[in-house]
Amino acid sequence: MSYQIIIKPSEHALKVESGETILESALREGFSLPYGCRNGSCGICKGKIIQGKVDYGHHSEEALTEEEKRTGKALFCCASPLTDLVIECHEIGATKNIEIKTLPSRVHNLELVAPDVMIISLKLPTNQRLQFLAGQYIDILLKDGKRRSFSLANAPHDDEFLQLHARNYPGGAFTEHVFTHMKTKDMLRFTGPLGSFFLRDTPENTSIIFLASGTGFAPIKSILEHIFHQESSRNNKIKMTLYWGARKRADLYLADLAEKWQQQHKNFTFIPVLSEPLPTDSWEGRIGLVHEAVMHDFLSLEKHQVYACGVPAMVKAAYHDFTSLRNMPKDAFFSDVFTPSTSNPKVEQGS
């Protein structure tokens, strides 16, 4: 049975086929709704059910509470209609003309940049290119039907190879394959680009804070390299600061690159933060939680945008503290949450 959905305030109408979620039907019909993990973990796709009933589907209780359900909220990546619906959410115009494709690719290079981080470079067929927005991700399609989500770490203008940053999570079926069996010239299929984590328009007199934990650096690398590429032609000099948090020094696997950016661009500052530096690290930099370093440096975030990417605890804490304690507008916080590969048997989310 199919149902009709009306999206407010745009008044766009779409039809949901049997077995589809609200998000799946919207993407199929070309409407771009905010989303991230697509497995009910991050809460980015949360919207309001104004009229009608839904099956809420499987999701994290932290991403959608019972109280939120009583006020009409639902996660559109999990919720399936039980009747015709009227929903309310903010549609994203920037992705509407970007085609989501399923493509083959070949592993061109594998580079171990930390004991548990591998950079994978993928080469598309000669006649193919992937159009994407800096910050988006792709889904690697595995033979058993599972998907493994990876942020694209290269900028759109530098698309000869697609770059992925893979962390070797214990129990992660695909990442264990990457670190033990994958070799150059292996073939992979993927679907993309996906996600709504990408650069928005920056209001005048507004600065940008990029907040990364671990391999959450990957999509932020893509966004920053895209901005730096535009600077040369557009003379865009927005003040930007990258806070990159990790446990130990080796986890900041491309710190030299970020330091190079700082030397090359006067409007960019790099602040690495370690939570548990080793004695052998001889660390003289910032220590603690990465979002708390931002809290220490800024008494107000009223004139800032934040792009946060990494583990759920960091992103959730940053959003709560920045909006409640530092006057940050809620609509100026953009995030991409990486959930461990073992959290959902169908989708393995990571960078």
N, C-alpha and C positions, 0 to 999 in steps of 0.2 A: 504494500500500500504506500502511496506517495502523499506527501503533505506540502502545503504552500507556506512559505515564510515571508513575511514583510519585515524589512530592516528599517528601523527608525534611526536617525531622522531623514535618511536619504530616500525612503519610500521604494527602495529597490525590492523586487519580488523574485523569489527563486523557488524551485521545486526540489524537495528532498526525496530521493529514491529510497526504497526499502533497505535497511541496514546501514544507511549513511548517518554520520553525525552532522550537526549544523555546520561545522567548519568544513568538512569534506564536501558537502554540497555547495557551499559558498565558493570554495576554490575551484570546483569543477565548472561552475557557471561564470567564473571570471570576476568574482567579488572578493576583494582583499580585506580580510578581517585580521586583527592583531592575533598572533599566536607565536608560540615558542616550541616547547617540548613535544606537543601533541600526544602526551600520555597522562595528562591530568596532574602534573607535578608542579608546574611553574606558576600557573594562575594568570598568565599574560592574556589568554583568550577569554577571560571572564567578562560576561555581559549580563544584561537583564532580560528576563522573560516578562514581557508586558501582558501578553495574553496567550493562553494555551498551556499545555502540559508536556513535560519531557521526562524521559528516562535519563537520570543524571550520569549513568555509566560509572565505570571504575575510576576513582581519582583519589588523590591525597587529601586527607581531611584538613591539612594545613592550607592547601590551595583553595579549598571551598568548604567552609564550615556549615554546620546545620543552621546556624543563625542567618548566614548569607542566603541559604536556600529559602528560608522563610520570608526573606525580603525580595525574593524573585531572582536572585543571582544564579548563574549556571556557568559551567566551563564548556564553551562551544566545541572544544576538541573532543569531548567525551559525551556530551548530551545529544540524545536522539529524540526527535519529535514523537509524541504520542497523539497529537492533534495538529491542526493548522496552528501556526505561531505568529505572534508579533514580537520582535525582539528589538533591543536597543543596544547599539554599540558604535564605536567610531571606526569607519572604514578608512583604509589607507590607500591613497591615490597613487603613490609612487610605484607600486608593484603591479598595477593593473595591466600594463602592456608587456610585462615580462612573461614569456612562455615557460611553463614548467615542463621539462623534457625528461625522458628516460634515455640515457646514453651509455655506450660502452667506453671504457678507458683502459689504458695500459699503465702499469706501474713503471715510471721512468727512473725514479731514484728513491732510495731509502737512506735517511741520515739520522743516526742516533745522536741526539743533541743533549741528552741527559740519561741517567741510568734507566729511567722509565718513560722517556718521551722520544717518539720517533716522528720525524717529518717525512711525510709521504708526498711525492710529486707524481701527479697523474697527467698523462698525455692523452688528449682526445684524438679521434680520427682526423685526418688532414682536412676534410671538408666540414668539420663541425666546430662550433664555438659555443660557449655557455654564456649567455647574457645574464648578469646578476648585479645586485646592489651590494656594495661593500658591507660586510657584516652578516650576510645570509649564509645558509648552510645547505648541504646536500645529504641525502640518505643513500648510503651504500646498501645495495640489495644483496642479501645473502641467499645461498642456495636453499636453506631451510625455511625461507619465507620471512625471516626476521630482517629488521632494518637497523643500521648503525648510523647515527647522525653525526656529521662532522662539519664544523664551521670552515668556511673557505678563508684561508689566511693570506692569500694573495689578493691584491687590489684588482678591480675590473679591467683597468688599462693594461695590466701585466698578466695576460691570460694565456701565455704560451703553455704554461703548466698550471694545473690546479694544485694548490698546496694545502695539506691537511696536517694538523698536529695531533698525534694520537698518544694518549697516556695509557700505560699498561695497568689497567685496573685489575685487581685480583678477581678471578671468576668471569672476566669479560671474554666471551667466546671469540669475538672478532679480534680484540686487541692482543690476546694471547697468540692468535694466528699471525698477526702482524709481526710480533717480536720473535716468533720461533720458526715460522714456515714461509712467510711472504718473501718473494724475491722479485727483482726487476723483470719486466716483461710479463708479469702476471696480469690477467685481465680482470677488471671489475666493472660491474654495472651500477649505475646510480640514478637517482631521480632528484631533480632540483632545477632552479634554486628554490629554497624554502625559507620561511621565517620572516618576521617583521622587525628584526633587530638591524637597523641601518640608520645612517645619519639623517636627521631631520633638519629643517631650516633653523638657523640659529638667529634669534632676535638680536637687534642692535644692542650693544653694551652687555652682551651675555658671554660668559666664559664657559668652557667645556671641561669637565672632569671625566677621565676614563678610569674605570675601576676594574681591575682584573685579578682573579685568583688562579694560580696554576696555568693550565692550558686555556683558560678564559682569555689569555692574551691573543689567541689566534684571530678571532673576528675583529678585535680592536686593532690588531696589526693591519688588517685589510682596510679598515676605516681610516686609520692614520696615514697609511701610504697613499690612499686615494686623496685625502686632504692635501698632503704635501705635494702630490702631483698637480693638483688644481692651483695651489699657491703660486706656482711659477707662472701660470697663465692668467690667473685672476687676481693675484696679489691679495689673497684672503689672509688676513693676519689676526684671526681669532685667537685669544689666549687659551692654551690647552695644557692640561696637566695629566700625566699618566701615573697612577698609583698601581703598582704591580706587587701583589702579595704572594708569598710562598712560605714553606716551612724552613727550608735551608737554601743555601746559596746556589747549589746545583740546579734547584728547581726553577731558577730564573734563567731559563735555558737560552734566551736570546737577549740577555741584558746588554751585551755589547752593541747590538743593533739599536736598542732604545737609547743608549748613551750617545751613539752616533747621531741619531735624530736630534738629540738635545744640542749637540755641537753645531749642527747644520741649520737649525731653525730657532730663531730668537724667541718665537712665541710659544715654544714647547718646552715643558719641564718634565723630567722623569724622576719619580721617587719610588725606589724599591723598598719593600718592607718584608722583613722575615719574622715569623712567629716563633720558630725554634731553631735559631742558628746553631750550628755545630761549633765546638771549640776550634776545629781545624778550619772553619770558615774565616776566622780572624775578622769578623763582621764589625764594622764601625758605623753602619747605617742605622736606619729606623728599625725598631723591634716592636712587635705587637700585632694586633689585628689590623688589616689593611684599611678597613672603613673607619676605624678609630683614628688612624693617622689623618684622614681627611677631616674628621671632627676636630682634631687638635689644631689643624691649620686654618680652618674656616669657622668663624663665629656665625656667619650667615651664608646660606646657599641660595638666597632669593634670586640672584642674578646669574644662576648657573644651570646648565644642563648636565645630567650625569648619564653616562653609558656604562652599565655594570654588567660584567659577564664572569661566570664562575659557578662555584658550588652554591646550592640553595641557601645554606645558612648565611653566607656572606651577603648575597643579594637581598635576602629578606631583612637582615639586620640593617643594611645600608638604607634601604627604602624607608624602614620604620624610623630610624634615627635622623636621617636627613630631612624627612618631611615633618616629623614631630618636634625635633629639637633644633633644627637649623633653617626653618622657614622655607624649605624648598617646595615649590609648586609640584603637586603630584603628577601633573602632566608633563613635567620636565625630566622625569626619571624613566629611562629606557633600559630594558634588561634582557639578558639571555641566560637561562639557567641550565647548567649542566648537571643532569642526574646520573648517578652511577649506572653502569651497564647492567647490573644485576637487579635494578629496581623494578624492571618491567620485562617480561619475557618476550614481548612483541617489538618493543622499540628500545634500542640502546642509545642513550643520549650522551653526547660528549663533544669534545672539540677535535 
